[in-house]
């Protein structure tokens, strides 16, 4: 293949551009490094030995103590307050080339002050779950920070040498005190166990829980496709006005309080009690009129709120109706998630098996082939939650359904 020769002027321009690009690329390469010299009284002098730097290079030094960073030149001096082992670092960044690099080294200080901190504290129990903790620590550095953790999951609190805390639940707790100087070079911690026996949850108090009403919504009902008899209905209950005990204003005035208990009574002999259960699904297996109720209460408080609601469970109209097909055998039932489907007299060809939960969600799908006008299929759903499920079989010209109860307990 023949090429056309470039004019000398254009060729020279191209060579210069390539050379400039190469120099710019090389200029971007940098490598951070440093040396240090130990002085007296914990003083250390750091000097950068980084390569690829320029007049636009910035230097960030960190001696390895809490929150201490210094942007400066290629040299840096720092005095450590306490003996110990520290990890110092240098980071360089060039504003023109965009080059960035970091280096680290371990510094051992032996000629500064010795940390003689020994952490300890005492505790005094008061009324209604109140405890006062007082530091009895020795060797505490001037300006040291105190961090108290009451051990009830509320987290550590920054404070002073005396800490007062109100426990709201009777229990055993591990209380921790951590003390450290501003640099972190001198620190220590200690914990001890206490047992609270007079917290507010053991004393009945006045604390109004208000619930005006709740509502229901019939999600889906099931009927036998041949006889038309009612099989079951799933009803969704929900609170329409939440308790004031869970409101932000209540928590601001009462502090950390125990959870509200929701006690649901569905009127058919079944109940459910749970903390914070503001909504729930329930399956009715017999049609009729029911009076459901919801009661609110809180452990350790005298008040209680109850609301009732009447509902009628019967044959609905519209898309919520689902048939339960006679002739479709599903066994064993109830089961642990492993069961067999048997159906005779159906059309040959492709068929789809779906397992549907009470919310109408398809949780398993299986495509099968029907031969000799019958279907025998093993199903394995051992890893799904316990509950009521519906099996739907769709053939080329018909849909079959059945209900099963799965219990993995």
C-alpha positions as CSV (number, residue, x, y, z in Angstrom):
1,X,0.0,0.0,0.0
2,X,1.4,3.5,-0.9
3,X,1.1,6.5,1.5
4,X,1.3,10.2,0.7
5,X,4.3,12.0,2.2
6,X,3.4,14.8,4.7
7,X,4.9,18.3,4.1
8,X,7.8,19.0,6.4
9,X,6.0,21.8,8.2
10,X,3.0,19.6,9.0
11,X,5.3,16.7,10.1
12,X,7.2,19.0,12.4
13,X,4.0,20.3,14.0
14,X,2.8,16.7,14.6
15,X,6.1,15.7,16.2
16,X,6.0,18.7,18.5
17,X,2.4,17.9,19.5
18,X,3.3,14.3,20.3
19,X,6.3,15.4,22.3
20,X,4.1,17.8,24.3
21,X,1.5,15.1,25.0
22,X,4.2,12.7,26.2
23,X,5.7,15.3,28.5
24,X,2.2,16.2,29.9
25,X,1.5,12.5,30.5
26,X,4.8,12.0,32.2
27,X,4.2,15.0,34.4
28,X,1.1,13.4,35.7
29,X,3.1,10.7,37.3
30,X,4.0,11.4,41.0
31,X,4.8,9.3,44.0
32,X,4.5,10.5,47.7
33,X,7.2,9.6,50.2
34,X,8.8,11.2,53.2
35,X,11.4,10.8,55.9
36,X,11.2,11.9,59.6
37,X,13.6,12.9,62.3
38,X,12.9,12.4,66.0
39,X,13.6,15.3,68.3
40,X,13.3,15.8,72.0
41,X,10.0,16.0,74.0
42,X,8.0,14.1,71.4
43,X,8.9,16.5,68.5
44,X,9.2,15.0,65.0
45,X,10.2,16.8,61.8
46,X,8.9,15.4,58.6
47,X,10.4,16.0,55.1
48,X,8.9,15.1,51.8
49,X,11.0,13.0,49.4
50,X,8.1,12.8,46.9
51,X,8.8,12.6,43.2
52,X,6.9,14.2,40.3
53,X,6.1,17.3,42.2
54,X,6.0,20.9,41.0
55,X,5.2,24.4,42.2
56,X,1.5,23.6,42.1
57,X,1.8,20.6,44.4
58,X,-0.1,20.7,47.7
59,X,1.1,18.8,50.8
60,X,-1.3,17.4,53.4
61,X,0.4,16.0,56.6
62,X,-1.4,13.9,59.2
63,X,0.7,12.9,62.3
64,X,-1.8,10.1,63.2
65,X,-3.5,11.8,66.2
66,X,-7.3,12.5,66.3
67,X,-8.5,15.0,63.8
68,X,-5.1,16.6,63.2
69,X,-4.3,17.5,59.6
70,X,-2.1,20.2,58.2
71,X,-1.9,21.6,54.6
72,X,1.5,23.2,54.0
73,X,4.8,22.8,52.4
74,X,7.1,19.9,51.8
75,X,8.3,19.9,55.4
76,X,6.2,19.7,58.7
77,X,6.9,19.6,62.4
78,X,4.7,18.1,65.1
79,X,5.0,17.5,68.8
80,X,3.4,14.4,70.2
81,X,2.0,14.8,73.7
82,X,2.2,11.1,74.8
83,X,4.4,8.1,74.1
84,X,3.0,5.6,71.8
85,X,2.9,4.2,68.3
86,X,1.3,6.4,65.6
87,X,0.8,6.1,61.8
88,X,1.7,9.3,60.1
89,X,0.8,10.1,56.4
90,X,1.6,12.5,53.6
91,X,-0.8,13.1,50.7
92,X,0.3,15.2,47.7
93,X,-1.9,16.6,44.9
94,X,-1.0,18.7,41.9
95,X,-3.6,21.2,40.8
96,X,-2.3,21.3,37.2
97,X,-1.7,17.7,36.4
98,X,-4.3,16.2,38.7
99,X,-1.7,13.8,40.2
100,X,-2.6,12.4,43.6
101,X,-0.5,10.1,45.8
102,X,-0.2,9.1,49.5
103,X,2.4,7.5,51.8
104,X,2.3,6.2,55.3
105,X,4.9,5.3,58.0
106,X,4.9,4.2,61.6
107,X,6.3,6.6,64.3
108,X,7.2,5.3,67.7
109,X,7.5,8.0,70.4
110,X,9.3,7.2,73.6
111,X,10.5,10.6,74.9
112,X,7.1,12.4,75.5
113,X,4.8,12.2,78.5
114,X,3.5,8.8,79.7
115,X,-0.2,8.2,79.8
116,X,-1.1,7.1,83.3
117,X,-4.8,7.1,82.8
118,X,-6.8,4.6,84.9
119,X,-10.5,4.6,84.2
120,X,-13.1,3.8,86.9
121,X,-16.5,5.1,88.1
122,X,-19.1,4.6,90.8
123,X,-22.9,4.4,90.4
124,X,-25.8,5.4,92.7
125,X,-29.4,4.2,92.1
126,X,-32.2,6.7,92.5
127,X,-36.0,6.6,92.1
128,X,-37.9,5.5,88.9
129,X,-34.9,4.0,87.2
130,X,-32.6,7.0,87.6
131,X,-28.8,6.3,88.0
132,X,-26.0,8.7,88.7
133,X,-22.5,7.7,87.6
134,X,-19.4,9.5,88.8
135,X,-15.9,9.1,87.4
136,X,-13.3,8.0,90.0
137,X,-10.6,7.8,87.3
138,X,-7.0,8.8,88.0
139,X,-4.3,10.3,85.7
140,X,-6.9,12.1,83.6
141,X,-5.3,14.5,81.0
142,X,-6.3,18.1,81.2
143,X,-9.3,18.9,78.9
144,X,-10.1,15.1,78.5
145,X,-13.4,14.1,76.9
146,X,-15.8,11.8,78.7
147,X,-18.1,9.4,76.8
148,X,-20.8,7.5,78.7
149,X,-22.8,4.6,77.2
150,X,-25.7,3.5,79.5
151,X,-25.9,0.1,77.7
152,X,-29.5,0.2,76.7
153,X,-28.9,0.6,73.0
154,X,-29.4,4.4,73.0
155,X,-25.7,5.0,72.3
156,X,-22.9,6.9,73.9
157,X,-23.3,10.4,75.2
158,X,-20.5,13.0,75.4
159,X,-20.4,14.6,78.8
160,X,-18.4,15.4,82.0
161,X,-17.1,13.3,84.9
162,X,-20.7,13.0,86.2
163,X,-23.5,11.4,84.2
164,X,-27.2,10.9,85.2
165,X,-29.4,8.7,83.2
166,X,-33.1,7.5,83.4
167,X,-33.7,3.9,82.5
168,X,-37.2,3.1,81.3
169,X,-37.1,-0.7,81.4
170,X,-36.1,-3.0,84.2
171,X,-33.1,-5.1,83.0
172,X,-29.4,-5.7,83.4
173,X,-27.1,-3.3,81.6
174,X,-23.3,-2.9,81.0
175,X,-22.4,0.8,81.5
176,X,-19.2,2.0,79.8
177,X,-17.1,5.1,80.4
178,X,-14.4,6.1,77.8
179,X,-11.9,8.9,78.5
180,X,-9.4,10.3,76.0
181,X,-7.4,13.5,75.5
182,X,-8.0,15.7,72.4
183,X,-5.4,13.9,70.4
184,X,-6.3,10.4,71.3
185,X,-2.8,9.7,72.5
186,X,-4.0,9.0,76.0
187,X,-7.3,7.1,76.3
188,X,-8.9,4.3,78.3
189,X,-12.3,2.7,79.0
190,X,-14.0,0.6,81.7
191,X,-17.5,-1.0,82.0
192,X,-19.5,-2.4,84.8
193,X,-22.9,-4.1,85.1
194,X,-25.9,-2.8,86.9
195,X,-29.4,-4.2,87.4
196,X,-32.4,-1.8,87.2
197,X,-35.5,-2.9,89.2
198,X,-37.5,0.3,89.6
199,X,-37.9,1.6,86.1
200,X,-41.2,3.2,84.9
201,X,-42.3,0.0,83.2
202,X,-42.9,-1.5,86.6
203,X,-45.1,1.4,87.8
204,X,-48.5,2.1,86.3
205,X,-48.6,5.7,84.9
206,X,-51.1,8.0,83.1
207,X,-50.4,7.8,79.4
208,X,-53.3,8.2,77.1
209,X,-53.4,6.0,73.9
210,X,-56.1,7.2,71.6
211,X,-57.6,5.2,68.7
212,X,-60.8,6.5,67.1
213,X,-61.5,3.8,64.5
214,X,-60.1,1.3,62.0
215,X,-61.3,0.0,58.7
216,X,-61.3,-3.2,56.6
217,X,-61.0,-4.1,53.0
218,X,-62.0,-7.4,51.5
219,X,-59.0,-8.3,49.3
220,X,-60.2,-11.5,47.7
221,X,-62.8,-14.2,48.2
222,X,-62.7,-17.8,47.0
223,X,-65.7,-20.0,45.8
224,X,-66.1,-23.5,44.5
225,X,-66.6,-23.1,40.7
226,X,-69.2,-26.0,40.6
227,X,-71.3,-25.6,43.7
228,X,-70.8,-21.9,44.2
229,X,-70.3,-22.4,47.9
230,X,-68.1,-20.0,49.8
231,X,-64.6,-21.2,50.6
232,X,-62.7,-18.3,52.2
233,X,-62.1,-14.5,52.2
234,X,-59.0,-12.5,53.0
235,X,-59.7,-9.2,54.8
236,X,-57.2,-6.4,55.3
237,X,-57.6,-4.4,58.5
238,X,-55.8,-1.2,59.1
239,X,-55.9,1.6,61.7
240,X,-57.3,4.9,60.4
241,X,-56.1,7.1,63.2
242,X,-52.8,6.0,64.8
243,X,-52.2,6.2,68.5
244,X,-50.9,9.6,69.8
245,X,-48.5,7.5,71.9
246,X,-46.5,7.0,68.7
247,X,-46.5,10.6,67.6
248,X,-43.4,12.8,67.7
249,X,-44.9,15.3,70.1
250,X,-45.7,12.5,72.6
251,X,-42.2,11.2,72.4
252,X,-40.7,14.7,73.0
253,X,-42.8,15.1,76.2
254,X,-42.4,11.5,77.5
255,X,-39.0,10.6,76.2
256,X,-38.1,7.0,75.3
257,X,-41.3,4.9,75.9
258,X,-42.3,1.3,75.6
259,X,-44.0,0.2,72.3
260,X,-47.7,0.3,71.8
261,X,-49.3,-3.2,71.7
262,X,-51.9,-3.8,69.0
263,X,-54.4,-6.5,70.0
264,X,-56.6,-7.6,67.0
265,X,-59.7,-9.7,67.6
266,X,-61.2,-10.8,64.3
267,X,-64.6,-11.9,65.8
268,X,-64.3,-15.5,64.6
269,X,-62.3,-16.8,67.5
270,X,-58.9,-15.8,66.2
271,X,-56.7,-13.0,67.7
272,X,-53.3,-11.4,67.1
273,X,-51.3,-9.3,69.4
274,X,-48.1,-7.5,68.3
275,X,-46.1,-4.4,68.9
276,X,-46.7,-1.7,66.4
277,X,-48.9,-3.9,64.2
278,X,-51.0,-1.1,62.6
279,X,-52.4,-3.3,59.8
280,X,-53.0,-7.0,59.4
281,X,-54.5,-9.6,57.0
282,X,-56.9,-12.2,58.2
283,X,-58.6,-15.1,56.4
284,X,-62.2,-16.0,57.1
285,X,-63.3,-19.5,56.2
286,X,-67.0,-19.1,56.9
287,X,-69.3,-16.4,55.4
288,X,-71.3,-14.3,57.8
289,X,-71.3,-11.1,59.9
290,X,-68.5,-10.4,62.3
291,X,-67.5,-7.8,64.8
292,X,-63.8,-7.2,64.8
293,X,-62.0,-5.1,67.4
294,X,-58.6,-3.4,68.0
295,X,-57.3,-2.6,71.4
296,X,-54.2,-0.5,72.1
297,X,-52.1,-0.6,75.3
298,X,-48.6,0.1,76.5
299,X,-46.6,-2.0,79.1
300,X,-46.5,-0.1,82.4
301,X,-49.3,2.3,81.6
302,X,-52.9,2.2,82.9
303,X,-54.7,3.5,79.9
304,X,-56.2,1.4,77.1
305,X,-58.2,2.2,73.9
306,X,-60.5,-0.1,72.1
307,X,-62.4,0.3,68.8
308,X,-64.9,-2.1,67.2
309,X,-65.9,-2.6,63.5
310,X,-68.7,-4.6,61.9
311,X,-68.1,-6.4,58.6
312,X,-69.9,-8.8,56.4
313,X,-68.0,-11.6,54.7
314,X,-69.9,-13.0,51.7
315,X,-69.8,-13.5,47.9
316,X,-68.3,-10.4,46.3
317,X,-68.7,-9.2,42.7
318,X,-66.1,-8.3,40.2
319,X,-62.5,-9.4,39.8
320,X,-61.9,-10.4,43.4
321,X,-63.7,-13.7,43.0
322,X,-61.6,-16.8,42.5
323,X,-62.8,-20.4,42.1
324,X,-61.7,-23.4,44.0
325,X,-62.1,-26.3,41.5
326,X,-63.7,-29.6,42.5
327,X,-61.9,-32.6,41.1
328,X,-58.4,-31.1,41.5
329,X,-56.6,-33.2,44.2
330,X,-53.8,-31.6,46.2
331,X,-52.3,-33.8,49.0
332,X,-51.1,-33.9,51.7
333,X,-53.0,-30.8,52.8
334,X,-51.9,-29.1,55.1
335,X,-48.2,-29.8,54.2
336,X,-44.7,-28.5,54.8
337,X,-44.3,-27.1,51.3
338,X,-44.0,-30.5,49.6
339,X,-47.2,-31.8,48.0
340,X,-48.6,-33.5,44.9
341,X,-51.1,-32.2,42.4
342,X,-53.4,-34.7,40.6
343,X,-56.0,-33.7,37.9
344,X,-57.7,-36.0,35.4
345,X,-59.9,-35.3,32.3
346,X,-58.0,-32.2,31.2
347,X,-56.9,-31.1,27.8
348,X,-53.5,-32.2,26.5
349,X,-50.8,-29.7,25.7
350,X,-48.9,-27.0,27.5
351,X,-50.1,-26.0,31.0
352,X,-48.8,-23.5,33.6
353,X,-48.9,-24.1,37.4
354,X,-48.8,-21.0,39.6
355,X,-48.7,-20.8,43.4
356,X,-50.2,-17.6,44.7
357,X,-50.1,-16.1,48.3
358,X,-53.0,-14.4,50.1
359,X,-51.9,-11.0,48.7
360,X,-52.4,-12.2,45.2
361,X,-48.7,-12.4,44.5
362,X,-47.3,-15.3,42.4
363,X,-44.5,-16.9,44.3
364,X,-43.8,-19.9,42.1
365,X,-44.4,-20.8,38.4
366,X,-43.9,-24.1,36.7
367,X,-44.5,-24.9,33.0
368,X,-45.6,-28.5,32.3
369,X,-46.9,-30.7,29.5
370,X,-50.2,-32.6,29.8
371,X,-50.3,-36.0,28.2
372,X,-53.1,-38.7,28.2
373,X,-55.5,-36.0,29.6
374,X,-54.1,-36.2,33.1
375,X,-51.6,-34.3,35.2
376,X,-49.6,-35.6,38.2
377,X,-47.0,-33.1,39.5
378,X,-44.8,-32.9,42.6
379,X,-44.4,-29.4,44.1
380,X,-41.5,-28.4,46.5
381,X,-41.9,-25.1,48.3
382,X,-40.2,-25.8,51.6
383,X,-38.5,-22.4,51.8
384,X,-41.5,-20.2,51.7
385,X,-43.3,-18.7,54.8
386,X,-46.1,-20.6,56.5
387,X,-49.6,-19.6,55.4
388,X,-52.5,-20.1,53.0
389,X,-51.6,-20.5,49.3
390,X,-53.6,-21.1,46.2
391,X,-52.6,-23.3,43.3
392,X,-53.7,-22.2,39.8
393,X,-53.4,-24.6,36.8
394,X,-54.0,-23.0,33.4
395,X,-54.5,-25.4,30.4
396,X,-55.3,-24.5,26.8
397,X,-59.0,-24.0,27.5
398,X,-59.6,-23.9,31.3
399,X,-58.3,-22.7,34.6
400,X,-58.3,-24.9,37.8
401,X,-57.6,-23.7,41.3
402,X,-57.2,-25.2,44.8
403,X,-56.2,-24.0,48.2
404,X,-53.4,-25.4,50.5
405,X,-52.1,-24.6,53.9
406,X,-48.3,-24.7,54.3
407,X,-46.7,-24.9,57.7
408,X,-42.9,-24.9,58.1
409,X,-43.0,-24.7,61.9
